[in-house]
Structure formats: C-alpha cells, structure tokens
Amino acid sequence: FMIRYFSKVMSDQLGGIPYDGTYESFVELSRQIMKGRNTKEQQEAVAGVLGSLLPPQSPERFKKWFPLNKRNAEFNAWITTLGFTWLVGPSELTEAEVEFEGRKEVWKSGVHIKKCRYLENSGCVGMCTNMCKIPTQNFFTDMFGLPLTMNPNFETLECDMIFGQAPPPIEEDPVYNQPCFSVCNIGSEAAR
C-alpha cells in the first residue's frame, strides 16, 4: 500500500508518469525526478512529495505534540523501525550519543538499517543523498523540529539514522562529497 501511495504522489509530481506499484517502479520514479534537475531541485521535488503526504497542519501539530526530548526522539526511532521496512528494509533500534541542552546524553534514538533497500535498488550515491538523506533530514529537522542525521555507508549499504542529532551543514557532510559508484544508472551530472 505504501509503495503504491508514494508512487502515486511521485507520479503526480512528475505530471502523471505511469507506474505499476512495484518497488522497482518506485525507484524508477525517483530516477525520473532526478533527470534534468540539479541537486537543489531534486531535493525540493522530494520535499514537495513528502509535504504532500501530510495533512496541512501536521508540522505545527507535530512540533506541539512531540517537542524535542529523549522520549520523543526514541519514539520516532521506534516508529521508524516498525513503519518503514517497506522503504529501506529491516532495521533495529540502537543507542546514540546526542547533544541535548548543552550536554551529551545517550538515547536509544538511533535506527540501524541493516542493508538499505533503496540504496541497493537504485545503485546510486546521488539518489541516496539527494532523494533520501538530505530531504529526510530537512523534513524532520526543519518541518517537524526533530533533528535527524542520516549516515549511509556506501560500501556496506547500511545506514544509521539518529533522531535528536542535528545534521551537519551540507558543505561539512562527508557523505555529500562521496564519489559515484563505478556503475551508476543516472549519469554523474544528475546524480550530484
């Protein structure tokens, strides 16, 4: 259901490109969003997709109901492990060091994705970075007020998400400067 729903929203964003509701079709729609767009435009397109998945007052309500604290960061990590296997594959809760109110604390607000389904199927560093990592971090950090950092490992295809940890600025994020895989289905100018 979620793959079909996300695909419909992405297809609408692209003017009605056909899709068949499979995961492979979902990944292909992601490729279509990348084509002819620079990184900022790709990230904005995904932000539009994510924003359209929610009712209008969701960000304000989320900030009110889930202010940044240990309990809420841990709750969102738990929900992620339960609700997003369809998108990224199996994951587990982990402990993470988070800076909160000027001190470092250990929260169980980490999500370890064992082998990212999206990265594996796309085979593209640019798709991971511009269609997942940056938009998702911005979505939670800016729209919902819950900082999120995502750290993909392009060798193992694992990814660590840390709710409650602010992401580094793009220009300081080592992931953003990761070279393309030797075989990339997009083309280097669209992938970066």
Backbone hydrogen bonds, N-H to C=O, Kabsch-Sander energy under -0.5 kcal/mol:
donor,donor_aa,acceptor,acceptor_aa,energy
5,Y,1,F,-2.6
6,F,2,M,-3.0
7,S,3,I,-2.4
8,K,4,R,-2.3
9,V,5,Y,-2.1
10,M,6,F,-2.6
11,S,7,S,-3.0
12,D,8,K,-2.6
13,Q,9,V,-1.9
14,L,10,M,-1.4
15,G,12,D,-1.5
16,G,11,S,-3.4
17,I,11,S,-0.9
26,F,22,T,-1.9
27,V,23,Y,-2.4
28,E,24,E,-2.2
29,L,25,S,-2.3
30,S,26,F,-1.6
31,R,27,V,-1.9
32,Q,28,E,-2.2
33,I,29,L,-2.0
34,M,30,S,-1.6
35,K,31,R,-1.8
37,R,34,M,-2.1
42,Q,38,N,-2.5
43,Q,39,T,-2.6
44,E,40,K,-2.3
45,A,41,E,-2.1
46,V,42,Q,-2.2
47,A,43,Q,-2.3
48,G,44,E,-2.2
49,V,45,A,-1.9
50,L,46,V,-3.1
51,G,47,A,-2.8
52,S,48,G,-1.7
53,L,49,V,-0.7
53,L,50,L,-1.0
54,L,51,G,-1.1
58,S,55,P,-1.7
61,R,57,Q,-2.3
62,F,58,S,-3.1
63,K,59,P,-2.4
64,K,60,E,-1.8
65,W,61,R,-3.2
66,F,62,F,-3.1
73,A,69,N,-2.3
74,E,70,K,-2.7
75,F,71,R,-2.3
76,N,72,N,-2.2
77,A,73,A,-1.9
78,W,74,E,-2.3
79,I,75,F,-2.6
80,T,76,N,-2.1
81,T,77,A,-1.9
82,L,78,W,-1.6
83,G,79,I,-3.3
84,F,80,T,-1.6
87,L,84,F,-0.8
88,V,84,F,-2.5
89,G,84,F,-0.5
89,G,85,T,-1.9
92,E,112,H,-1.7
94,T,110,G,-2.3
96,A,107,W,-2.9
98,V,96,A,-0.5
98,V,105,E,-3.3
100,F,98,V,-0.6
100,F,103,R,-3.2
103,R,100,F,-1.4
105,E,98,V,-3.0
107,W,96,A,-2.6
107,W,105,E,-0.6
109,S,107,W,-1.1
110,G,94,T,-2.3
111,V,161,M,-2.6
112,H,92,E,-3.2
113,I,111,V,-0.7
113,I,159,C,-3.5
114,K,90,P,-1.9
114,K,112,H,-0.7
115,K,90,P,-0.5
116,C,157,L,-4.1
117,R,88,V,-2.3
120,E,116,C,-2.5
121,N,117,R,-2.5
122,S,118,Y,-2.5
123,G,119,L,-2.6
128,C,124,C,-1.9
129,T,125,V,-2.8
130,N,126,G,-3.1
131,M,127,M,-1.9
132,C,128,C,-0.9
133,K,128,C,-3.0
134,I,129,T,-2.5
136,T,132,C,-2.6
137,Q,133,K,-2.6
138,N,134,I,-2.6
139,F,135,P,-2.6
140,F,136,T,-2.3
141,T,137,Q,-2.9
142,D,138,N,-2.4
143,M,138,N,-1.3
143,M,139,F,-0.6
144,F,139,F,-1.2
146,L,140,F,-2.5
149,T,162,I,-1.6
151,N,160,D,-2.9
153,N,158,E,-3.2
154,F,152,P,-0.6
157,L,153,N,-2.1
159,C,113,I,-1.7
160,D,151,N,-1.5
161,M,111,V,-2.7
161,M,159,C,-0.5
162,I,149,T,-2.8
163,F,109,S,-2.6
164,G,147,P,-3.8
165,Q,162,I,-1.2
166,A,164,G,-0.6
172,E,169,P,-2.0
173,D,169,P,-0.7
173,D,170,I,-1.3
176,Y,173,D,-0.9
177,N,173,D,-0.6
177,N,174,P,-0.7
178,Q,175,V,-1.7
184,C,182,S,-0.5
190,A,187,G,-0.8
191,A,187,G,-1.9
192,R,188,S,-1.2
